[in-house]
């Protein structure tokens, strides 16, 4: 199953029909990071020394992943991973709406569109099949609480949940430190393939660094405007 699909389900507040505010700063970055993970897991790219190397340029069978793969293939510049994630997330901010549309076609959720003054649109996303997300939550519980070994795609998802701030949504305050330690333990275990480990660490760090850089830029602008 796509890491990117599961990530979208995790950042969705199904009761309010919108993205959790905790994940708002990371939603685009997290999705592109998840898509990079999907490309890696499908044997299309490798991540070495914080750079991306294409090892199989053929189609993934997924139109959105193929879009990302084509962007990487067609570039004449060698960019670091964090530059790719930042660049693609800015250029394709509508990706997660397209993903939600696909989930609607799969009857996993329903999209409601409301117009204000016949000009402004507000989209809301409501789960039609909550059991799909429940399966993911049960897998996470088995990994965190019951200490079962996760699949690599679930470990990728856990790393994205941590970097996106979703631990504060799903985990009670008194258990958050324990959960973070468990995720770190799983990522840095000697049993994990070194390439898988480098991929997860590199992508999550790139997301974290980009979030920090964007927040710093906003602070500078606000401070300059106030002077």
MOPE-V146561 format. One record per residue. BURIAL is # if it has 16 or more other C-alpha atoms within 10 Angstrom, else .. Layout:
BURIAL + BURIAL
//
This chain:
. + # + # + # + # + # + # + # + # + # + # + # + # + # + . + . + # + # + # + # + . + . + # + . + # + # + # + # + # + # + # + # + # + # + # + # + # + # + # + # + # + . + . + # + # + # + # + . + . + # + # + # + . + . + . + . + . + . + . + # + . + . + . + . + # + # + . + # + # + . + . + # + . + . + . + . + . + . + . + . + # + # + . + # + # + # + . + # + # + . + . + . + . + . + # + # + . + . + # + # + # + . + # + # + . + . + . + # + # + # + # + . + . + . + . + . + . + . + . + . + . + . + . + # + # + # + # + # + . + . + . + . + # + . + . + # + . + . + # + # + . + . + # + # + . + . + . + . + . + # + . + # + # + # + # + # + # + # + # + # + # + # + # + # + # + # + # + . + # + . + . + . + . + . + . + . + . + . + # + # + . + # + # + . + . + # + # + . + . + . + . + . + . + . + . + # + # + # + # + # + # + # + # + # + # + # + # + # + . + # + # + . + . + . + . + . + . + . + . + . + . + . + . + . + . + . + .
//
